[in-house]
Amino acid sequence: MQCLAEFGIYHVLQMTPQEAHHAILCPQWKIVLNAMIESRRDELQSKAMKQDRWNNREADRQAEKAFLEEHKGPGKFSGKYGPQPTQTELVWRMPWGCWLEYNDDRMLSEAWNDATEEFSED
Protein backbone atom coordinates (compact mmCIF):
# COMPACT_ATOMS: atom_id res chain seq x y z
CA MET A 1 0.00 0.00 0.00
CA GLN A 2 2.89 2.35 0.74
CA CYS A 3 4.17 1.92 -2.85
CA LEU A 4 0.82 3.14 -4.18
CA ALA A 5 1.06 6.27 -2.08
CA GLU A 6 4.72 6.97 -2.96
CA PHE A 7 4.23 6.44 -6.68
CA GLY A 8 1.06 8.49 -6.62
CA ILE A 9 -1.06 5.75 -8.13
CA TYR A 10 -4.04 6.78 -6.01
CA HIS A 11 -4.18 10.11 -7.76
CA VAL A 12 -3.31 8.88 -11.26
CA LEU A 13 -5.80 5.99 -11.36
CA GLN A 14 -8.29 7.63 -8.99
CA MET A 15 -8.57 4.47 -6.88
CA THR A 16 -10.12 4.02 -3.51
CA PRO A 17 -8.04 2.28 -0.82
CA GLN A 18 -10.13 -0.87 -1.23
CA GLU A 19 -9.51 -0.95 -5.01
CA ALA A 20 -5.82 -0.38 -4.42
CA HIS A 21 -5.66 -3.23 -1.92
CA HIS A 22 -7.39 -5.52 -4.42
CA ALA A 23 -4.89 -4.45 -7.16
CA ILE A 24 -1.94 -5.30 -4.92
CA LEU A 25 -3.18 -8.87 -4.49
CA CYS A 26 -3.29 -9.49 -8.27
CA PRO A 27 -0.39 -11.53 -9.73
CA GLN A 28 0.34 -8.80 -12.33
CA TRP A 29 1.05 -6.25 -9.60
CA LYS A 30 4.65 -7.36 -9.26
CA ILE A 31 5.20 -6.90 -13.02
CA VAL A 32 3.60 -3.44 -12.94
CA LEU A 33 5.63 -2.43 -9.89
CA ASN A 34 8.92 -3.58 -11.47
CA ALA A 35 8.07 -1.70 -14.68
CA MET A 36 7.37 1.47 -12.71
CA ILE A 37 10.63 1.13 -10.77
CA GLU A 38 12.58 0.58 -14.01
CA SER A 39 10.90 3.62 -15.56
CA ARG A 40 11.87 5.80 -12.61
CA ARG A 41 15.42 4.42 -12.69
CA ASP A 42 15.73 5.27 -16.41
CA GLU A 43 14.38 8.75 -15.76
CA LEU A 44 16.87 9.26 -12.93
CA GLN A 45 19.74 8.03 -15.10
CA SER A 46 18.72 10.39 -17.91
CA LYS A 47 18.62 13.35 -15.53
CA ALA A 48 22.03 12.39 -14.12
CA MET A 49 23.54 12.29 -17.62
CA LYS A 50 22.06 15.70 -18.45
CA GLN A 51 23.42 17.09 -15.20
CA ASP A 52 26.88 15.67 -15.93
CA ARG A 53 26.90 17.25 -19.40
CA TRP A 54 25.78 20.58 -17.96
CA ASN A 55 28.48 20.38 -15.25
CA ASN A 56 31.15 19.61 -17.84
CA ARG A 57 30.08 22.55 -20.01
CA GLU A 58 30.07 24.84 -16.98
CA ALA A 59 33.54 23.64 -15.99
CA ASP A 60 34.75 24.36 -19.53
CA ARG A 61 33.25 27.86 -19.39
CA GLN A 62 34.93 28.52 -16.05
CA ALA A 63 38.28 27.25 -17.36
CA GLU A 64 38.00 29.47 -20.44
CA LYS A 65 37.13 32.48 -18.30
CA ALA A 66 40.07 31.81 -15.98
CA PHE A 67 42.41 31.41 -18.96
CA LEU A 68 41.29 34.68 -20.49
CA GLU A 69 41.56 36.57 -17.20
CA GLU A 70 44.86 35.08 -16.06
CA HIS A 71 46.75 35.06 -19.35
CA LYS A 72 44.97 37.98 -21.03
CA GLY A 73 43.80 35.74 -23.84
CA PRO A 74 45.62 33.57 -26.37
CA GLY A 75 47.83 36.41 -27.66
CA LYS A 76 49.39 37.04 -24.25
CA PHE A 77 49.78 33.30 -23.62
CA SER A 78 51.52 32.70 -26.98
CA GLY A 79 53.87 35.65 -26.46
CA LYS A 80 52.50 37.90 -29.17
CA TYR A 81 52.12 40.81 -26.80
CA GLY A 82 55.45 40.48 -25.03
CA PRO A 83 58.08 43.25 -24.98
CA GLN A 84 59.24 44.17 -28.46
CA PRO A 85 62.90 44.94 -29.20
CA THR A 86 63.71 48.59 -29.76
CA GLN A 87 64.52 49.58 -33.29
CA THR A 88 68.12 50.78 -33.57
CA GLU A 89 68.14 51.97 -37.15
CA LEU A 90 65.66 53.15 -39.69
CA VAL A 91 65.71 51.75 -43.19
CA TRP A 92 64.34 54.18 -45.73
CA ARG A 93 64.39 53.07 -49.30
CA MET A 94 64.94 55.81 -51.85
CA PRO A 95 66.33 56.11 -55.34
CA TRP A 96 70.06 56.63 -55.61
CA GLY A 97 71.51 58.75 -58.36
CA CYS A 98 70.77 62.02 -60.10
CA TRP A 99 68.85 63.29 -63.09
CA LEU A 100 70.32 66.02 -65.23
CA GLU A 101 68.52 67.78 -68.05
CA TYR A 102 70.21 70.22 -70.37
CA ASN A 103 68.79 71.81 -73.47
CA ASP A 104 72.19 72.39 -75.00
CA ASP A 105 74.15 69.29 -76.10
CA ARG A 106 77.50 70.98 -75.53
CA MET A 107 76.60 71.83 -71.91
CA LEU A 108 75.31 68.29 -71.44
CA SER A 109 78.55 66.70 -72.56
CA GLU A 110 80.65 69.03 -70.34
CA ALA A 111 78.40 68.33 -67.29
CA TRP A 112 78.47 64.61 -68.00
CA ASN A 113 82.24 64.57 -68.19
CA ASP A 114 82.53 66.53 -64.94
CA ALA A 115 80.06 64.20 -63.16
CA THR A 116 81.74 61.02 -64.34
CA GLU A 117 85.16 62.30 -63.36
CA GLU A 118 83.94 62.83 -59.78
CA PHE A 119 82.61 59.27 -59.55
CA SER A 120 85.63 57.68 -61.13
CA GLU A 121 87.98 59.34 -58.65
CA ASP A 122 86.41 57.42 -55.73
Residue pairs with C-beta under 8 A, 6 or more apart in sequence:
1 17
1 20
1 21
1 24
3 9
3 33
4 10
4 15
4 20
4 23
4 24
7 36
9 15
9 20
10 17
10 20
15 23
23 29
67 77
71 77
72 81
75 81
98 115
100 108
100 111
100 112
100 115
102 108
102 111
